[in-house]
């Protein structure tokens, strides 16, 4: 088992979540920014293709095993949008916080007057032991909920203030980090990844 891997992301929220999830395995998660590498292109129309491209890119430039996460929000009434475009749904300008705000505003506008608010977060995790790994470890997770009519909560990131979790009667942004890490799409995908890691490594 390796003791360090590079996370193919510069998202501080994802780094916090993955660092917590990998802590019991005693695996240090290092952001790709530590290697001063550019972000990989994500030209594909599916989560899994983008995740694989990001993992291979990070492993190639860091020389470490790499983990990538391609995830997004899929809204039923919008035909699955914003989907793979979730991070830049309302454009790439500005910092992450300002993009999150614009993304949420655009999503609410797109759903205005729509009674079907069902949605799910989707996550695919890809772990490669090296850049040319012929057998990447892949795991998926889905977290189902609804889109609120207005933001609620101060935690989380991305669309969390708009994502209502019926089983918890609150938005994702109102959950503690520990609670979210136990039930989210990323947590579900990670549980599958952990099981596959134990088998593969």
SESEPA-234243 format. One record per residue (C-alpha): x, y, z. Coordinates in Angstrom, 2 decimals. Layout:
SESEPA-234243
<site><px>X</px><py>Y</py><pz>Z</pz></site>
...
//
This chain:
SESEPA-234243
<site><px>0.00</px><py>0.00</py><pz>0.00</pz></site>
<site><px>1.35</px><py>3.45</py><pz>-0.88</pz></site>
<site><px>1.56</px><py>6.16</py><pz>1.78</pz></site>
<site><px>0.99</px><py>9.23</py><pz>-0.38</pz></site>
<site><px>-1.09</px><py>10.13</py><pz>-3.41</pz></site>
<site><px>-1.79</px><py>13.26</py><pz>-5.39</pz></site>
<site><px>-5.34</px><py>14.57</py><pz>-5.66</pz></site>
<site><px>-6.03</px><py>15.70</py><pz>-9.21</pz></site>
<site><px>-7.86</px><py>18.82</py><pz>-8.06</pz></site>
<site><px>-7.23</px><py>22.28</py><pz>-6.66</pz></site>
<site><px>-10.61</px><py>22.37</py><pz>-4.92</pz></site>
<site><px>-9.96</px><py>22.98</py><pz>-1.19</pz></site>
<site><px>-13.33</px><py>21.45</py><pz>-0.25</pz></site>
<site><px>-12.48</px><py>18.20</py><pz>-1.99</pz></site>
<site><px>-9.01</px><py>18.16</py><pz>-0.43</pz></site>
<site><px>-10.53</px><py>18.45</py><pz>3.06</pz></site>
<site><px>-13.03</px><py>15.67</py><pz>2.37</pz></site>
<site><px>-10.53</px><py>13.25</py><pz>0.84</pz></site>
<site><px>-7.91</px><py>13.93</py><pz>3.51</pz></site>
<site><px>-10.49</px><py>12.95</py><pz>6.13</pz></site>
<site><px>-11.60</px><py>9.89</py><pz>4.18</pz></site>
<site><px>-8.06</px><py>8.60</py><pz>3.62</pz></site>
<site><px>-6.86</px><py>9.34</py><pz>7.17</pz></site>
<site><px>-7.84</px><py>5.88</py><pz>8.54</pz></site>
<site><px>-5.68</px><py>4.29</py><pz>5.80</pz></site>
<site><px>-2.71</px><py>6.49</py><pz>6.82</pz></site>
<site><px>-2.45</px><py>7.78</py><pz>3.27</pz></site>
<site><px>-1.43</px><py>11.41</py><pz>2.87</pz></site>
<site><px>-3.40</px><py>13.29</py><pz>0.21</pz></site>
<site><px>-1.40</px><py>16.02</py><pz>-1.54</pz></site>
<site><px>-3.09</px><py>18.56</py><pz>-3.84</pz></site>
<site><px>-1.80</px><py>18.83</py><pz>-7.38</pz></site>
<site><px>-0.99</px><py>22.50</py><pz>-6.67</pz></site>
<site><px>1.96</px><py>21.24</py><pz>-4.57</pz></site>
<site><px>3.57</px><py>20.19</py><pz>-7.86</pz></site>
<site><px>2.78</px><py>23.45</py><pz>-9.66</pz></site>
<site><px>1.02</px><py>21.51</py><pz>-12.41</pz></site>
<site><px>-1.69</px><py>22.91</py><pz>-14.67</pz></site>
<site><px>-5.18</px><py>21.46</py><pz>-14.39</pz></site>
<site><px>-5.96</px><py>18.77</py><pz>-16.93</pz></site>
<site><px>-8.31</px><py>19.43</py><pz>-19.80</pz></site>
<site><px>-11.80</px><py>17.98</py><pz>-19.31</pz></site>
<site><px>-13.14</px><py>17.81</py><pz>-22.86</pz></site>
<site><px>-15.24</px><py>14.67</py><pz>-22.49</pz></site>
<site><px>-18.99</px><py>14.35</py><pz>-22.21</pz></site>
<site><px>-18.92</px><py>11.72</py><pz>-19.45</pz></site>
<site><px>-17.72</px><py>11.91</py><pz>-15.85</pz></site>
<site><px>-15.64</px><py>8.75</py><pz>-16.11</pz></site>
<site><px>-13.63</px><py>9.87</py><pz>-19.16</pz></site>
<site><px>-12.84</px><py>13.20</py><pz>-17.53</pz></site>
<site><px>-11.85</px><py>11.53</py><pz>-14.25</pz></site>
<site><px>-9.50</px><py>9.13</py><pz>-16.00</pz></site>
<site><px>-7.87</px><py>11.94</py><pz>-17.98</pz></site>
<site><px>-7.30</px><py>13.95</py><pz>-14.78</pz></site>
<site><px>-5.86</px><py>11.00</py><pz>-12.86</pz></site>
<site><px>-3.36</px><py>10.07</py><pz>-15.58</pz></site>
<site><px>-2.33</px><py>13.72</py><pz>-15.99</pz></site>
<site><px>-1.65</px><py>14.14</py><pz>-12.25</pz></site>
<site><px>0.23</px><py>10.84</py><pz>-11.97</pz></site>
<site><px>2.37</px><py>11.66</py><pz>-15.00</pz></site>
<site><px>3.44</px><py>15.08</py><pz>-13.69</pz></site>
<site><px>3.87</px><py>14.12</py><pz>-10.01</pz></site>
<site><px>5.32</px><py>10.61</py><pz>-10.24</pz></site>
<site><px>2.86</px><py>9.53</py><pz>-7.52</pz></site>
<site><px>-0.30</px><py>7.42</py><pz>-7.52</pz></site>
<site><px>-3.17</px><py>9.76</py><pz>-8.34</pz></site>
<site><px>-6.80</px><py>10.04</py><pz>-7.37</pz></site>
<site><px>-9.29</px><py>12.01</py><pz>-9.40</pz></site>
<site><px>-12.88</px><py>12.77</py><pz>-8.68</pz></site>
<site><px>-15.25</px><py>13.89</py><pz>-11.38</pz></site>
<site><px>-18.56</px><py>14.77</py><pz>-9.90</pz></site>
<site><px>-21.49</px><py>17.01</py><pz>-10.47</pz></site>
<site><px>-25.13</px><py>17.74</py><pz>-9.96</pz></site>
<site><px>-27.66</px><py>16.15</py><pz>-12.30</pz></site>
<site><px>-31.13</px><py>17.71</py><pz>-12.31</pz></site>
<site><px>-33.91</px><py>15.59</py><pz>-13.76</pz></site>
<site><px>-36.00</px><py>18.46</py><pz>-15.15</pz></site>
<site><px>-32.93</px><py>19.82</py><pz>-16.96</pz></site>
<site><px>-32.10</px><py>16.55</py><pz>-18.70</pz></site>
<site><px>-29.18</px><py>15.85</py><pz>-16.38</pz></site>
<site><px>-27.66</px><py>19.32</py><pz>-16.51</pz></site>
<site><px>-25.47</px><py>20.85</py><pz>-15.26</pz></site>
<site><px>-23.79</px><py>17.39</py><pz>-15.15</pz></site>
<site><px>-20.17</px><py>17.41</py><pz>-16.29</pz></site>
<site><px>-20.41</px><py>21.20</py><pz>-16.59</pz></site>
<site><px>-21.35</px><py>21.66</py><pz>-12.92</pz></site>
<site><px>-18.18</px><py>23.52</py><pz>-11.87</pz></site>
<site><px>-18.42</px><py>26.07</py><pz>-14.68</pz></site>
<site><px>-22.17</px><py>26.10</py><pz>-15.31</pz></site>
<site><px>-22.22</px><py>29.91</py><pz>-15.26</pz></site>
<site><px>-18.72</px><py>30.51</py><pz>-16.67</pz></site>
<site><px>-15.09</px><py>30.22</py><pz>-15.61</pz></site>
<site><px>-14.51</px><py>33.81</py><pz>-14.51</pz></site>
<site><px>-13.57</px><py>34.66</py><pz>-10.92</pz></site>
<site><px>-12.58</px><py>32.57</py><pz>-7.94</pz></site>
<site><px>-14.33</px><py>29.41</py><pz>-6.77</pz></site>
<site><px>-16.66</px><py>31.18</py><pz>-4.34</pz></site>
<site><px>-17.90</px><py>33.63</py><pz>-6.96</pz></site>
<site><px>-18.38</px><py>30.83</py><pz>-9.51</pz></site>
<site><px>-20.35</px><py>28.82</py><pz>-6.94</pz></site>
<site><px>-22.62</px><py>31.81</py><pz>-6.38</pz></site>
<site><px>-23.23</px><py>32.35</py><pz>-10.10</pz></site>
<site><px>-23.80</px><py>28.62</py><pz>-10.66</pz></site>
<site><px>-26.45</px><py>28.53</py><pz>-7.95</pz></site>
<site><px>-28.15</px><py>31.63</py><pz>-9.34</pz></site>
<site><px>-28.24</px><py>30.13</py><pz>-12.83</pz></site>
<site><px>-29.62</px><py>26.84</py><pz>-11.55</pz></site>
<site><px>-32.45</px><py>28.56</py><pz>-9.69</pz></site>
<site><px>-33.29</px><py>30.58</py><pz>-12.80</pz></site>
<site><px>-33.32</px><py>27.45</py><pz>-14.98</pz></site>
<site><px>-35.75</px><py>25.75</py><pz>-12.60</pz></site>
<site><px>-38.03</px><py>28.73</py><pz>-12.06</pz></site>
<site><px>-41.66</px><py>27.60</py><pz>-12.19</pz></site>
<site><px>-40.70</px><py>23.94</py><pz>-12.39</pz></site>
<site><px>-42.40</px><py>21.64</py><pz>-9.88</pz></site>
<site><px>-40.02</px><py>18.72</py><pz>-10.48</pz></site>
<site><px>-37.04</px><py>19.57</py><pz>-8.27</pz></site>
<site><px>-35.55</px><py>16.06</py><pz>-8.08</pz></site>
<site><px>-31.79</px><py>15.85</py><pz>-8.52</pz></site>
<site><px>-28.80</px><py>13.80</py><pz>-7.57</pz></site>
<site><px>-25.12</px><py>14.33</py><pz>-7.02</pz></site>
<site><px>-22.97</px><py>11.85</py><pz>-8.94</pz></site>
<site><px>-19.34</px><py>11.01</py><pz>-8.25</pz></site>
<site><px>-16.87</px><py>8.76</py><pz>-9.99</pz></site>
<site><px>-13.47</px><py>8.17</py><pz>-8.40</pz></site>
<site><px>-10.51</px><py>6.94</py><pz>-10.43</pz></site>
<site><px>-7.26</px><py>5.85</py><pz>-8.81</pz></site>
<site><px>-4.21</px><py>5.04</py><pz>-10.92</pz></site>
<site><px>-1.04</px><py>3.62</py><pz>-9.41</pz></site>
<site><px>0.98</px><py>5.24</py><pz>-12.21</pz></site>
<site><px>0.21</px><py>7.23</py><pz>-15.35</pz></site>
<site><px>-0.04</px><py>4.20</py><pz>-17.62</pz></site>
<site><px>-1.90</px><py>1.97</py><pz>-15.15</pz></site>
<site><px>-3.86</px><py>-0.51</py><pz>-17.33</pz></site>
<site><px>-6.27</px><py>-1.34</py><pz>-14.52</pz></site>
<site><px>-7.41</px><py>1.87</py><pz>-12.85</pz></site>
<site><px>-9.59</px><py>1.41</py><pz>-9.79</pz></site>
<site><px>-12.99</px><py>2.98</py><pz>-10.46</pz></site>
<site><px>-15.88</px><py>3.54</py><pz>-8.06</pz></site>
<site><px>-19.16</px><py>5.44</py><pz>-8.36</pz></site>
<site><px>-21.71</px><py>6.91</py><pz>-5.98</pz></site>
<site><px>-25.06</px><py>8.74</py><pz>-6.22</pz></site>
<site><px>-26.76</px><py>10.93</py><pz>-3.61</pz></site>
<site><px>-30.42</px><py>11.72</py><pz>-4.27</pz></site>
<site><px>-32.31</px><py>14.79</py><pz>-3.13</pz></site>
<site><px>-34.16</px><py>17.88</py><pz>-4.34</pz></site>
<site><px>-33.31</px><py>21.44</py><pz>-5.34</pz></site>
<site><px>-34.51</px><py>24.09</py><pz>-2.91</pz></site>
<site><px>-36.06</px><py>27.41</py><pz>-4.01</pz></site>
<site><px>-33.43</px><py>29.39</py><pz>-2.07</pz></site>
<site><px>-30.02</px><py>28.63</py><pz>-0.51</pz></site>
<site><px>-29.82</px><py>27.29</py><pz>3.05</pz></site>
<site><px>-26.76</px><py>26.80</py><pz>5.23</pz></site>
<site><px>-23.18</px><py>28.03</py><pz>5.36</pz></site>
<site><px>-21.20</px><py>24.79</py><pz>5.04</pz></site>
<site><px>-20.09</px><py>22.64</py><pz>2.13</pz></site>
<site><px>-19.32</px><py>24.07</py><pz>-1.29</pz></site>
<site><px>-20.74</px><py>24.16</py><pz>-4.80</pz></site>
<site><px>-24.46</px><py>23.48</py><pz>-4.93</pz></site>
<site><px>-24.69</px><py>22.29</py><pz>-1.32</pz></site>
<site><px>-26.83</px><py>25.26</py><pz>-0.16</pz></site>
<site><px>-29.48</px><py>24.30</py><pz>-2.74</pz></site>
<site><px>-29.34</px><py>20.52</py><pz>-2.35</pz></site>
<site><px>-32.04</px><py>19.33</py><pz>0.05</pz></site>
<site><px>-31.52</px><py>15.95</py><pz>1.72</pz></site>
<site><px>-34.98</px><py>14.54</py><pz>2.61</pz></site>
<site><px>-33.65</px><py>11.90</py><pz>5.01</pz></site>
<site><px>-31.93</px><py>14.61</py><pz>7.07</pz></site>
<site><px>-34.56</px><py>17.34</py><pz>6.54</pz></site>
<site><px>-31.89</px><py>19.91</py><pz>5.72</pz></site>
<site><px>-29.67</px><py>21.13</py><pz>2.92</pz></site>
<site><px>-26.26</px><py>19.62</py><pz>2.33</pz></site>
<site><px>-24.76</px><py>22.93</py><pz>3.47</pz></site>
<site><px>-26.49</px><py>22.54</py><pz>6.84</pz></site>
<site><px>-24.84</px><py>19.18</py><pz>7.54</pz></site>
<site><px>-21.68</px><py>18.90</py><pz>9.60</pz></site>
<site><px>-18.62</px><py>17.74</py><pz>7.66</pz></site>
<site><px>-18.72</px><py>14.42</py><pz>9.51</pz></site>
<site><px>-22.38</px><py>13.87</py><pz>8.65</pz></site>
<site><px>-21.87</px><py>14.75</py><pz>5.00</pz></site>
<site><px>-18.82</px><py>12.50</py><pz>4.77</pz></site>
<site><px>-21.00</px><py>9.61</py><pz>5.92</pz></site>
<site><px>-23.79</px><py>9.87</py><pz>3.34</pz></site>
<site><px>-22.67</px><py>11.91</py><pz>0.33</pz></site>
<site><px>-22.10</px><py>10.72</py><pz>-3.23</pz></site>
<site><px>-18.37</px><py>11.05</py><pz>-2.60</pz></site>
<site><px>-18.61</px><py>9.01</py><pz>0.60</pz></site>
<site><px>-20.57</px><py>6.26</py><pz>-1.18</pz></site>
<site><px>-18.04</px><py>6.16</py><pz>-4.01</pz></site>
<site><px>-15.17</px><py>6.15</py><pz>-1.51</pz></site>
<site><px>-16.63</px><py>3.21</py><pz>0.40</pz></site>
<site><px>-16.60</px><py>1.21</py><pz>-2.84</pz></site>
<site><px>-13.10</px><py>2.44</py><pz>-3.67</pz></site>
<site><px>-11.83</px><py>1.41</py><pz>-0.23</pz></site>
<site><px>-13.19</px><py>-2.09</py><pz>-0.69</pz></site>
<site><px>-11.57</px><py>-2.35</py><pz>-4.11</pz></site>
<site><px>-8.29</px><py>-1.02</py><pz>-2.72</pz></site>
<site><px>-8.21</px><py>-3.76</py><pz>-0.11</pz></site>
<site><px>-8.72</px><py>-6.34</py><pz>-2.87</pz></site>
<site><px>-6.40</px><py>-4.85</py><pz>-5.48</pz></site>
<site><px>-3.52</px><py>-3.80</py><pz>-3.24</pz></site>
//
